[in-house]
Amino acid sequence: MRNLRRSRVSLGLTAALFLTACGDGLDLGQIVPDVTPSATASASGAGDPDGDGASDASEDGQGGDQASDGPGGPDQPDGTGTTDQASESGGQGGALTASTNDLGGVGSHGPAILRASVPNLVIEVDVQQGVSVDQAALDVLVNRIRQYADKPGGITVSGGNTFASATTEWTTDQMRAVAEANRNNHSNASTVVVYVLYLDGALHRDGEETTAIGVAYNASEFAVFPGRWAGLGGSLLGSDSALERAVLVHEWGHLLGMVNIGYTSRINHEDADHPHHSSSQNSVMYWAVETDLIGQFFNGAPPNDFDDADREDIEGIRDGSLVS
């Protein structure tokens, strides 16, 4: 995700921004069961990755009738600051190694996440008290990771916490502080960690609220803001859960390095107006998926999987032909 500013253009959207309380004693072991897929399942993505009974063929093209591109949208990264995605990743064409430095640049974990040389992957989900988590959406994220990450040692969901905080105007520095205080799992030579924060409120940049509903802010961590899509999915995009599925996979895609973060794709599929996003509305990496402007571009559930161009990039990151 990137540096997104609140659009002043009237969008005609009537999203009700509220949070559903889920109780103080949230048990993430119940929300996200442990997953230990076989190496074959991880490599092939066999079965039903979405967990919804639908085939991948129908999922790839989902989105229904799409509205014409309207005004507004996120500003692009300015390359300033230590946490800016573009500046930390090394920019397009920069070499990525199989780093397990959790606090490195967005995209620098991509090889470690995808390759068998780091055999284990752990997913940790930490949740701000009072914020709801959708089991079906998390299942989709876990199954997408199983589908694309080659992990002979297995993929496990472990160590989630519920934490109390009155913060609703989140900066990336505050997110890192929450992770430092609550995170249980850290990457090493044999294990790579994907860390997910569910937060109340919204992402703020330079004191301004942004349009973001998700943000990837370093090599191993991303955050989502359920209050920003509450009600929006039900009226425009099929369901809130469908939107949650899309944004979770989208932000994980940025952790992989999508699109052109630290490498240059052999396919011209990056949106010139929205760097590090796909130009295709059939891709989960389409820029609007991670903003509350999404209702302008989809009539029906947004995609929660990568398209063919994305998959070729993912394979290039995994086999080293695009990055070292």
Sequence and secondary structure as in RCSB ss.txt:
>XXXX:A:sequence
MRNLRRSRVSLGLTAALFLTACGDGLDLGQIVPDVTPSATASASGAGDPDGDGASDASEDGQGGDQASDGPGGPD
QPDGTGTTDQASESGGQGGALTASTNDLGGVGSHGPAILRASVPNLVIEVDVQQGVSVDQAALDVLVNRIRQYAD
KPGGITVSGGNTFASATTEWTTDQMRAVAEANRNNHSNASTVVVYVLYLDGALHRDGEETTAIGVAYNASEFAVF
PGRWAGLGGSLLGSDSALERAVLVHEWGHLLGMVNIGYTSRINHEDADHPHHSSSQNSVMYWAVETDLIGQFFNG
APPNDFDDADREDIEGIRDGSLVS
>XXXX:A:secstr
        S              TT  HHHHS      HHHHHH  S TTSSS  HHHHHT S S     S    
   S STT HHHHHT TT        TTS TTTTHHHHH TTS EEEEEEEEETT    HHHHHHHHHHHHHH  
 TTEEEE    EE     EE HHHHHHHHHHH      SSEEEEEEEE SSEEEETTEE SBSEEE SSSEEEE 
GGGTTTHHHHHSS HHHHHHHHHHHHHHHHHTTTTSSS  SS  B TTSTTSBS TTSTTBGGGGBTTGGGT SS
    S  HHHHHHHHHHHHTSS  
